[in-house]
């Protein structure tokens, strides 16, 4: 029997990443960025689970709690998991009072979320296991100042058990990670960060020859084409634009590891 999950969040990256990791041959995932659209989906389909953010640009003040009550009014059996970056003890208690199955403050512990979804009888992939038989893991350095996006990258890569993710919150910390961790094979680099941004990081690397062959992918935003071109001129191999499809990133990485010198998405 097909299981169905509804994800409601106004962050496109969260919708894309959660959908990518929860969708299987027996699990259908529907995503919505607006409460009113989610309510429409709830009237058309039956869902086994709803995962909803509390605060979105929708119809209500604390939208996720209103949606929680709406779901329980339609079908008390449907499980609801609440997520929020604006949590408080009062909101958490209110969520459980209204019937929430679980409550997370962002950034969400992805491994725990997957465990809770499986406990509901919805068969989703668990955390990726380490490579066995002495197989070496590919080390990928993620450089971004958003803890939430680090969790989303973990989601994107969790189905590939040949990767080990290393995290840095800015360019300066990334330089430290490169000096401390041997064998990093790829860097995924945000541009806009405090302390040392992505372009400054690339400039620092270009001053020495140690990392001249290290593949770097820039993660850029719309309207930042000049920064992207500058990053490519400083040695980045390619770029993706937020919000990106996880398959786009995987395809780009595979092309770089297969020997393509310059790639753009």
C-alpha positions as CSV (number, residue, x, y, z in Angstrom):
1,X,0.0,0.0,0.0
2,X,1.3,3.5,-0.9
3,X,2.0,5.8,2.0
4,X,1.5,9.5,1.5
5,X,3.4,12.4,3.2
6,X,2.6,16.1,2.9
7,X,5.4,18.6,3.6
8,X,4.5,22.2,4.3
9,X,7.3,24.8,4.5
10,X,8.1,28.1,2.8
11,X,11.8,27.2,2.4
12,X,12.2,25.7,-1.1
13,X,15.5,24.0,-0.1
14,X,13.7,22.2,2.7
15,X,10.9,21.1,0.5
16,X,13.3,19.8,-2.2
17,X,15.6,18.0,0.2
18,X,13.0,16.4,2.4
19,X,11.0,15.2,-0.6
20,X,14.2,13.8,-2.2
21,X,15.0,11.7,0.9
22,X,11.5,10.6,1.9
23,X,10.1,9.7,-1.5
24,X,10.4,6.0,-2.4
25,X,8.5,3.5,-4.6
26,X,6.0,3.0,-1.8
27,X,6.0,6.6,-0.3
28,X,4.5,9.5,-2.2
29,X,5.5,13.0,-1.1
30,X,3.5,16.2,-1.9
31,X,5.0,19.6,-1.0
32,X,3.4,22.9,-0.4
33,X,4.8,26.3,0.4
34,X,1.4,27.9,1.4
35,X,-1.1,27.0,4.0
36,X,-4.1,27.4,1.7
37,X,-2.6,25.1,-0.9
38,X,-1.9,22.5,1.8
39,X,-5.5,22.7,3.0
40,X,-6.6,22.0,-0.6
41,X,-4.3,19.0,-0.8
42,X,-5.7,17.7,2.5
43,X,-9.3,17.8,1.1
44,X,-8.3,15.9,-2.0
45,X,-6.0,13.2,-0.6
46,X,-5.6,11.2,2.5
47,X,-2.2,11.5,4.2
48,X,-0.4,9.2,6.7
49,X,1.9,12.1,7.8
50,X,2.0,15.9,7.6
51,X,5.3,17.6,8.3
52,X,4.7,21.4,8.8
53,X,6.6,24.5,9.6
54,X,4.9,26.8,12.1
55,X,5.5,30.2,10.6
56,X,5.1,30.8,6.9
57,X,3.9,33.6,4.7
58,X,0.3,32.3,4.6
59,X,-3.1,33.1,6.1
60,X,-2.4,32.8,9.8
61,X,-0.2,34.1,12.6
62,X,1.1,30.8,13.7
63,X,0.2,28.9,10.6
64,X,1.5,25.4,11.4
65,X,-0.5,25.1,14.6
66,X,-3.6,26.2,12.7
67,X,-2.8,23.5,10.1
68,X,-2.3,21.0,12.8
69,X,-5.8,21.6,14.1
70,X,-7.2,21.5,10.6
71,X,-5.5,18.1,9.9
72,X,-6.8,16.6,13.1
73,X,-10.3,17.9,12.4
74,X,-10.3,16.2,9.0
75,X,-8.7,12.9,10.2
76,X,-7.6,12.4,13.9
77,X,-5.5,9.4,12.8
78,X,-3.1,11.5,10.5
79,X,0.2,12.1,12.3
80,X,1.6,15.6,12.3
81,X,5.2,16.6,12.9
82,X,5.8,20.3,13.6
83,X,9.0,22.1,12.8
84,X,10.0,25.7,13.7
85,X,12.9,28.1,13.9
86,X,10.8,30.3,16.3
87,X,10.1,27.8,19.0
88,X,9.2,28.4,22.7
89,X,8.0,26.3,25.5
90,X,4.5,27.7,25.1
91,X,4.4,26.8,21.4
92,X,5.7,23.3,22.0
93,X,3.2,22.6,24.7
94,X,0.4,24.0,22.5
95,X,1.5,21.8,19.6
96,X,1.3,18.6,21.7
97,X,-2.0,19.8,23.2
98,X,-3.4,20.0,19.7
99,X,-2.2,16.5,18.9
100,X,1.3,16.8,17.4
101,X,3.1,13.5,17.0
102,X,6.5,15.2,17.5
103,X,8.0,18.7,17.6
104,X,11.3,19.9,16.3
105,X,13.2,23.1,16.5
106,X,15.3,23.9,13.4
107,X,17.8,22.8,12.4
108,X,16.1,19.4,12.6
109,X,18.0,16.3,13.6
110,X,17.6,14.5,10.3
111,X,18.5,11.0,11.6
112,X,15.9,11.3,14.4
113,X,13.3,12.6,12.0
114,X,13.8,9.5,9.8
115,X,13.6,7.2,12.8
116,X,10.3,8.8,13.9
117,X,8.8,8.5,10.4
118,X,9.8,4.8,10.2
119,X,8.1,4.3,13.6
120,X,4.9,5.5,12.0
121,X,5.1,2.5,9.7
122,X,6.2,4.7,6.7
123,X,9.2,2.9,5.2
124,X,11.7,5.7,4.4
125,X,15.5,5.3,4.0
126,X,17.5,5.4,7.2
127,X,20.8,7.2,7.7
128,X,23.6,6.2,5.3
129,X,25.9,3.6,6.7
130,X,29.7,3.8,6.5
131,X,31.4,2.1,3.6
132,X,32.4,-1.4,4.4
133,X,35.2,-3.7,3.5
134,X,37.9,-1.1,3.8
135,X,36.3,1.1,1.1
136,X,37.5,4.7,1.3
137,X,34.9,7.4,1.9
138,X,34.9,10.5,-0.3
139,X,35.4,13.5,1.9
140,X,33.2,16.5,0.9
141,X,33.6,19.9,2.7
142,X,30.4,21.9,3.0
143,X,31.1,25.7,3.6
144,X,27.9,27.6,4.5
145,X,26.9,29.8,7.4
146,X,23.4,28.2,7.7
147,X,23.2,25.3,10.1
148,X,19.8,24.4,8.5
149,X,21.5,24.1,5.1
150,X,24.1,21.8,6.6
151,X,21.3,19.5,7.7
152,X,19.8,19.7,4.2
153,X,23.1,18.7,2.6
154,X,23.2,15.8,5.0
155,X,19.8,14.8,3.6
156,X,20.9,15.2,0.0
157,X,24.0,12.9,0.6
158,X,22.5,10.4,3.0
159,X,21.5,7.9,0.3
160,X,25.1,7.7,-0.8
161,X,27.1,5.7,1.7
162,X,30.5,6.5,0.0
163,X,30.5,10.1,1.3
164,X,31.7,11.7,4.5
165,X,30.5,15.3,5.1
166,X,32.8,17.8,6.8
167,X,31.2,21.2,7.8
168,X,32.5,24.7,8.0
169,X,30.5,27.9,8.7
170,X,32.7,30.3,6.8
171,X,35.7,30.5,4.6
172,X,38.2,30.9,7.4
173,X,36.9,27.8,9.2
174,X,37.1,26.0,5.8
175,X,40.8,26.8,5.5
176,X,41.3,25.3,8.9
177,X,39.4,22.2,7.9
178,X,41.5,21.8,4.8
179,X,44.7,21.9,6.8
180,X,43.4,19.5,9.5
181,X,41.6,17.0,7.3
182,X,43.6,14.9,4.8
183,X,42.0,13.8,1.6
184,X,39.2,16.3,1.1
185,X,38.1,15.7,-2.5
186,X,35.4,18.3,-3.1
187,X,34.3,21.6,-1.6
188,X,30.7,22.9,-1.9
189,X,30.9,26.7,-1.2
190,X,28.4,29.3,-0.4
191,X,29.3,32.9,-1.5
192,X,27.6,35.1,1.2
193,X,29.1,34.3,4.6
194,X,30.5,36.3,7.6
195,X,34.2,36.4,8.6
196,X,35.4,35.2,5.2
197,X,33.0,34.9,2.3
198,X,33.3,32.4,-0.6
199,X,35.2,34.7,-2.9
200,X,37.7,35.6,-0.3
201,X,38.1,31.8,0.4
202,X,38.8,31.2,-3.3
203,X,41.3,34.1,-3.4
204,X,43.1,32.7,-0.4
205,X,43.4,29.3,-2.1
206,X,44.6,30.8,-5.3
207,X,47.6,32.4,-3.6
208,X,49.1,29.0,-3.0
209,X,49.4,25.9,-5.1
210,X,48.5,23.3,-2.5
211,X,44.8,23.1,-3.5
212,X,44.9,24.1,-7.2
213,X,43.4,20.8,-8.3
214,X,40.7,20.7,-5.6
215,X,37.3,20.7,-7.2
216,X,35.0,23.5,-5.8
217,X,31.3,24.0,-6.6
218,X,29.8,27.4,-5.9
219,X,26.2,27.6,-4.5
220,X,24.9,31.0,-5.7
221,X,21.6,32.9,-5.5
222,X,19.6,34.6,-8.2
223,X,20.9,38.0,-9.2
224,X,24.5,37.2,-8.2
225,X,25.9,36.3,-11.6
226,X,28.9,38.6,-11.2
227,X,29.9,36.7,-8.0
228,X,29.5,33.4,-9.8
229,X,31.6,34.4,-12.7
230,X,34.3,35.8,-10.3
231,X,34.3,32.5,-8.5
232,X,34.7,30.5,-11.7
233,X,37.6,32.8,-12.7
234,X,39.2,32.0,-9.3
235,X,39.2,28.3,-10.0
236,X,35.7,26.9,-9.1
237,X,34.7,24.0,-11.4
238,X,31.0,24.8,-11.5
239,X,28.0,26.2,-9.7
240,X,24.3,25.5,-8.8
241,X,21.7,28.1,-8.0
242,X,19.5,28.1,-4.9
243,X,17.1,26.5,-4.6
244,X,18.5,23.5,-6.5
245,X,17.3,20.0,-7.2
246,X,19.4,17.4,-5.3
247,X,19.8,15.5,-8.6
248,X,21.3,18.6,-10.2
249,X,24.0,18.6,-7.5
250,X,24.7,14.9,-7.8
251,X,24.9,15.1,-11.5
252,X,27.4,18.0,-11.3
253,X,29.5,16.1,-8.8
254,X,29.6,13.0,-10.9
255,X,30.7,15.0,-13.9
256,X,33.5,16.6,-12.0
257,X,34.7,13.3,-10.6
258,X,34.6,11.8,-14.1
259,X,37.2,14.4,-15.2
260,X,35.1,17.3,-16.6
261,X,37.2,20.4,-16.0
262,X,34.6,23.2,-16.0
263,X,30.9,22.6,-15.4
264,X,28.0,25.0,-14.9
265,X,24.4,24.2,-14.1
